[in-house]
Amino acid sequence: MYGDRLKIIRTEKGLSQSEFAKMFETSQRNISRYEREQLDLSTDFIVRVCKTFDISADYLLGLKDY
């Protein structure tokens, strides 16, 4: 679920995987792997994404729909 949510957030902001990766000091490959749920999100990454885009961790992790 988090992979779909991460992709939704990224595309709604009009960001490529590379641009998104730069924002969070990671690689485009990691973003791709996150979106396909082949790599687990770190707590630090979750917190940074939530603060940057003003969303809840519950939403990002698929526990709530808002």
Backbone as CSV, one residue per row, in Angstrom:
resi,resn,N_x,N_y,N_z,CA_x,CA_y,CA_z,C_x,C_y,C_z
1,MET,0.821,-1.203,0.000,0.000,0.000,0.000,0.864,1.266,0.000
2,TYR,1.962,1.256,0.779,2.784,2.473,0.852,3.385,2.830,-0.506
3,GLY,3.657,1.841,-1.327,4.226,2.114,-2.651,3.266,2.909,-3.521
4,ASP,2.000,2.504,-3.511,0.984,3.235,-4.280,0.824,4.653,-3.752
5,ARG,0.792,4.782,-2.432,0.618,6.115,-1.831,1.806,7.011,-2.146
6,LEU,2.986,6.463,-2.085,4.182,7.242,-2.384,4.153,7.730,-3.830
7,LYS,3.750,6.863,-4.734,3.669,7.241,-6.145,2.591,8.305,-6.362
8,ILE,1.459,8.178,-5.694,0.394,9.176,-5.804,0.893,10.539,-5.348
9,ILE,1.547,10.563,-4.205,2.076,11.824,-3.668,3.054,12.443,-4.664
10,ARG,3.970,11.631,-5.163,4.995,12.121,-6.093,4.380,12.655,-7.377
11,THR,3.458,11.899,-7.966,2.886,12.323,-9.252,1.943,13.511,-9.093
12,GLU,1.235,13.593,-7.979,0.369,14.759,-7.743,1.179,16.045,-7.662
13,LYS,2.413,15.934,-7.222,3.295,17.106,-7.136,4.066,17.325,-8.427
14,GLY,3.852,16.445,-9.411,4.504,16.591,-10.709,5.990,16.302,-10.679
15,LEU,6.414,15.415,-9.805,7.827,15.114,-9.646,8.188,13.784,-10.286
16,SER,9.332,13.747,-10.932,9.860,12.479,-11.438,10.462,11.721,-10.261
17,GLN,10.761,10.465,-10.484,11.418,9.698,-9.423,12.776,10.315,-9.080
18,SER,13.483,10.812,-10.063,14.795,11.434,-9.825,14.666,12.701,-8.998
19,GLU,13.680,13.532,-9.325,13.463,14.773,-8.567,13.074,14.452,-7.127
20,PHE,12.204,13.476,-6.980,11.765,13.052,-5.647,12.959,12.523,-4.848
21,ALA,13.795,11.746,-5.499,14.979,11.187,-4.845,15.911,12.289,-4.346
22,LYS,16.110,13.306,-5.158,16.975,14.420,-4.751,16.435,15.099,-3.510
23,MET,15.127,15.270,-3.436,14.511,15.924,-2.279,14.820,15.185,-0.981
24,PHE,14.939,13.869,-1.081,15.108,13.049,0.115,16.483,12.382,0.192
25,GLU,17.410,12.915,-0.616,18.803,12.479,-0.572,18.950,10.960,-0.685
26,THR,18.286,10.424,-1.695,18.387,9.001,-1.984,18.511,8.837,-3.490
27,SER,18.502,7.638,-3.959,18.643,7.403,-5.399,17.285,7.188,-6.062
28,GLN,17.263,7.402,-7.372,16.053,7.124,-8.147,15.719,5.652,-8.038
29,ARG,16.731,4.812,-8.007,16.515,3.366,-7.891,15.778,3.032,-6.587
30,ASN,16.156,3.686,-5.495,15.463,3.442,-4.227,14.006,3.872,-4.298
31,ILE,13.741,5.002,-4.923,12.355,5.461,-5.047,11.554,4.444,-5.848
32,SER,12.124,3.952,-6.931,11.457,2.925,-7.728,11.181,1.679,-6.884
33,ARG,12.144,1.280,-6.111,11.980,0.091,-5.264,10.948,0.331,-4.160
34,TYR,10.913,1.552,-3.609,9.874,1.886,-2.615,8.494,1.773,-3.245
35,GLU,8.346,2.347,-4.440,7.042,2.358,-5.106,6.577,0.958,-5.488
36,ARG,7.503,0.054,-5.722,7.150,-1.331,-6.026,7.153,-2.204,-4.765
37,GLU,7.393,-1.574,-3.635,7.430,-2.233,-2.326,8.447,-3.364,-2.279
38,GLN,9.551,-3.128,-2.943,10.667,-4.075,-2.902,11.702,-3.655,-1.868
39,LEU,11.499,-2.485,-1.281,12.388,-1.941,-0.261,11.509,-1.308,0.805
40,ASP,11.737,-1.676,2.048,10.945,-1.113,3.142,11.365,0.320,3.420
41,LEU,10.388,1.131,3.797,10.652,2.519,4.153,11.286,2.583,5.539
42,SER,12.288,3.434,5.682,12.868,3.649,7.004,11.984,4.638,7.769
43,THR,12.086,4.604,9.056,11.318,5.532,9.886,11.668,6.965,9.522
44,ASP,12.937,7.232,9.326,13.382,8.582,8.971,12.763,9.036,7.656
45,PHE,12.727,8.166,6.659,12.142,8.511,5.363,10.652,8.805,5.512
46,ILE,9.948,7.984,6.267,8.515,8.192,6.492,8.273,9.564,7.117
47,VAL,9.020,9.885,8.151,8.855,11.169,8.847,9.136,12.328,7.895
48,ARG,10.203,12.234,7.119,10.558,13.322,6.205,9.502,13.528,5.126
49,VAL,8.991,12.447,4.544,7.950,12.561,3.518,6.685,13.177,4.121
50,CYS,6.300,12.705,5.284,5.078,13.213,5.926,5.188,14.688,6.261
51,LYS,6.325,15.112,6.780,6.514,16.530,7.106,6.577,17.384,5.844
52,THR,7.266,16.907,4.831,7.421,17.674,3.595,6.081,17.903,2.897
53,PHE,5.243,16.878,2.866,3.986,16.963,2.129,2.766,17.108,3.028
54,ASP,2.992,17.322,4.316,1.913,17.542,5.292,0.849,16.439,5.209
55,ILE,1.315,15.204,5.314,0.417,14.051,5.342,0.711,13.237,6.593
56,SER,-0.201,12.359,6.952,0.019,11.527,8.129,0.731,10.234,7.732
57,ALA,1.461,9.690,8.674,2.100,8.395,8.454,1.033,7.330,8.234
58,ASP,-0.104,7.465,8.905,-1.204,6.512,8.710,-1.662,6.501,7.253
59,TYR,-1.734,7.672,6.640,-2.119,7.727,5.223,-1.045,7.069,4.356
60,LEU,0.205,7.453,4.569,1.293,6.913,3.756,1.364,5.390,3.855
61,LEU,1.125,4.863,5.029,1.225,3.421,5.232,-0.059,2.674,4.912
62,GLY,-1.102,3.411,4.493,-2.349,2.772,4.082,-3.287,2.430,5.219
63,LEU,-3.068,3.029,6.380,-3.931,2.741,7.531,-5.187,3.624,7.534
64,LYS,-5.108,4.764,6.849,-6.244,5.681,6.706,-6.279,6.168,5.276
65,ASP,-7.453,6.586,4.827,-7.609,7.048,3.462,-7.502,8.572,3.309
66,TYR,-7.042,9.258,4.320,-6.894,10.723,4.231,-5.647,11.190,4.906
